Amino acid sequence: MRRPSRDPQTGPGISVPGVRAVVQRVTRASVTSDGVEVGAIGPGLCALVGVTHTDGPAHATKLAERLWHLRIMADDAGVMNRSVADTTRALLVVSQFTLYGDTSGGRRPSWIAAARPEHAEPLIDLVVTTLRGFGATVATGRFRTDMAVSLVNDGPATVLIEV
């Protein structure tokens, strides 16, 4: 979904996508920060989440709902027909501002569309809190740190969500 920006960094009328997530079905996933594992899950979903300037609490809540009900988990026949809510209830959520990298101007990405940390962090926290309210077991990375994400993509199954 694209909506006109009212943010001075992107300019009036420039179309900016909403909060986005790269979601992978995994057999396991973990994230380390400063060489220490800070979050890990077994089978479930790994969501790399990016936030832009115009996103607000409603976008974060909607993303949490979409993640919780996304039907990419295998049923008994091996068909992607179940959600994480129906199966493992496990998610690893990692903030990733680089999802808003714009390479249309050349080889070096522009990060202008990525929200500043003080705007993004509360929204990522709301995604996590909302998922936990649904009954999810949520592991996370550490905001504003250099992280290493390890995962085994199951399928492979990867989808992009924008709300």
C-alpha positions in Angstrom: 0.0 0.0 0.0 1.4 3.4 -0.9 0.2 6.7 0.6 1.3 10.2 0.1 4.1 11.4 2.5 3.7 14.3 4.7 7.2 13.9 6.1 9.6 16.8 5.4 12.4 14.3 4.7 10.6 12.7 1.8 8.7 15.7 0.6 5.1 16.4 0.0 3.3 14.1 -2.4 6.1 11.5 -2.7 4.6 8.1 -2.4 6.1 6.0 0.4 5.2 2.3 1.1 3.9 1.4 4.5 5.4 -0.7 7.3 7.0 -3.7 5.6 8.2 -7.1 6.6 10.2 -9.9 4.9 8.8 -13.0 6.5 10.4 -16.4 6.3 9.1 -19.7 7.5 11.9 -21.3 9.5 12.9 -24.5 11.2 15.0 -22.3 13.5 16.2 -18.8 13.7 18.4 -16.7 16.0 19.9 -13.3 16.4 23.1 -12.3 18.1 24.3 -8.8 19.1 27.9 -8.2 20.2 28.5 -11.9 19.9 25.8 -12.8 22.4 22.6 -14.6 21.3 19.7 -12.3 22.3 16.8 -14.2 20.7 16.1 -17.6 19.2 13.1 -19.7 18.1 12.6 -23.2 16.8 10.0 -23.7 14.0 8.0 -20.6 13.3 8.4 -17.3 11.4 11.3 -14.9 11.2 10.1 -11.4 10.4 12.5 -8.6 9.4 10.5 -5.4 10.0 11.1 -2.0 8.5 9.2 1.2 9.4 8.8 4.5 7.5 8.1 8.1 8.6 4.3 7.9 8.0 3.7 4.7 9.9 1.8 4.8 13.2 0.4 2.5 15.8 -2.4 1.3 13.5 0.2 0.1 11.0 2.1 -1.8 13.7 -1.0 -3.5 15.0 -2.1 -4.4 11.5 1.3 -6.0 10.7 1.1 -8.0 13.9 -2.3 -9.3 12.9 -1.1 -10.2 9.4 1.9 -12.0 10.8 -0.2 -13.9 13.3 -2.7 -15.1 10.7 -0.4 -15.5 7.7 -1.1 -18.9 6.3 2.4 -20.1 5.2 2.8 -22.9 7.8 2.3 -26.5 6.5 -0.8 -28.5 7.3 -0.8 -32.3 7.7 -0.7 -32.7 3.9 2.3 -30.3 3.6 0.2 -27.5 2.1 0.8 -23.9 3.2 -2.6 -23.7 4.8 -2.0 -22.9 8.5 -0.8 -19.8 10.4 1.7 -19.6 13.1 -1.3 -19.0 15.4 -2.5 -22.5 14.4 0.9 -24.2 14.8 4.1 -23.2 16.7 3.2 -19.7 17.9 6.9 -18.8 17.6 8.2 -15.7 15.9 11.5 -13.9 15.8 11.0 -10.2 15.1 14.1 -8.2 14.1 14.1 -4.5 13.2 15.6 -3.8 9.8 15.7 -0.2 8.5 17.5 -1.4 5.4 14.2 -2.7 4.0 13.7 1.0 3.0 17.0 1.2 1.1 16.3 2.9 -2.3 18.7 2.0 -5.0 16.9 3.8 -7.8 19.5 6.6 -7.9 22.5 4.4 -8.3 24.6 1.8 -6.5 24.6 3.4 -3.0 21.2 3.0 -1.3 19.4 6.0 0.2 17.9 5.5 3.6 15.6 8.6 3.5 12.4 6.5 3.5 13.5 4.6 6.7 12.1 6.0 9.9 14.4 7.5 12.5 15.1 5.1 15.4 13.1 7.2 17.9 10.0 6.8 15.6 10.6 3.2 14.6 11.5 1.6 17.9 8.1 2.1 19.6 6.3 0.7 16.6 8.5 -2.4 16.5 7.8 -2.8 20.2 4.1 -2.5 19.5 4.3 -5.3 16.9 6.0 -7.5 19.5 3.6 -6.6 22.3 0.6 -7.2 20.1 1.9 -10.6 19.0 2.5 -11.6 22.6 -1.1 -10.4 23.4 -2.3 -12.9 20.8 -0.4 -15.7 22.6 2.8 -15.7 20.6 6.2 -16.6 21.9 8.3 -13.7 20.4 12.0 -13.5 20.4 13.6 -10.2 19.3 16.9 -8.6 18.4 18.3 -5.5 20.0 17.4 -2.1 18.6 20.2 0.2 17.5 22.9 -2.5 17.5 24.7 -4.4 14.8 23.1 -7.9 14.7 23.7 -11.2 13.0 20.6 -13.2 12.0 20.9 -16.9 11.4 18.1 -19.0 10.1 17.1 -22.1 8.3 14.4 -21.2 5.8 11.8 -24.0 5.6 10.5 -24.6 2.1 12.0 -22.2 1.3 9.0 -20.0 2.1 9.5 -16.2 2.0 6.9 -13.4 1.6 6.9 -9.7 1.7 4.1 -7.9 3.6 3.3 -4.2 3.3 0.5 -2.6 5.3 
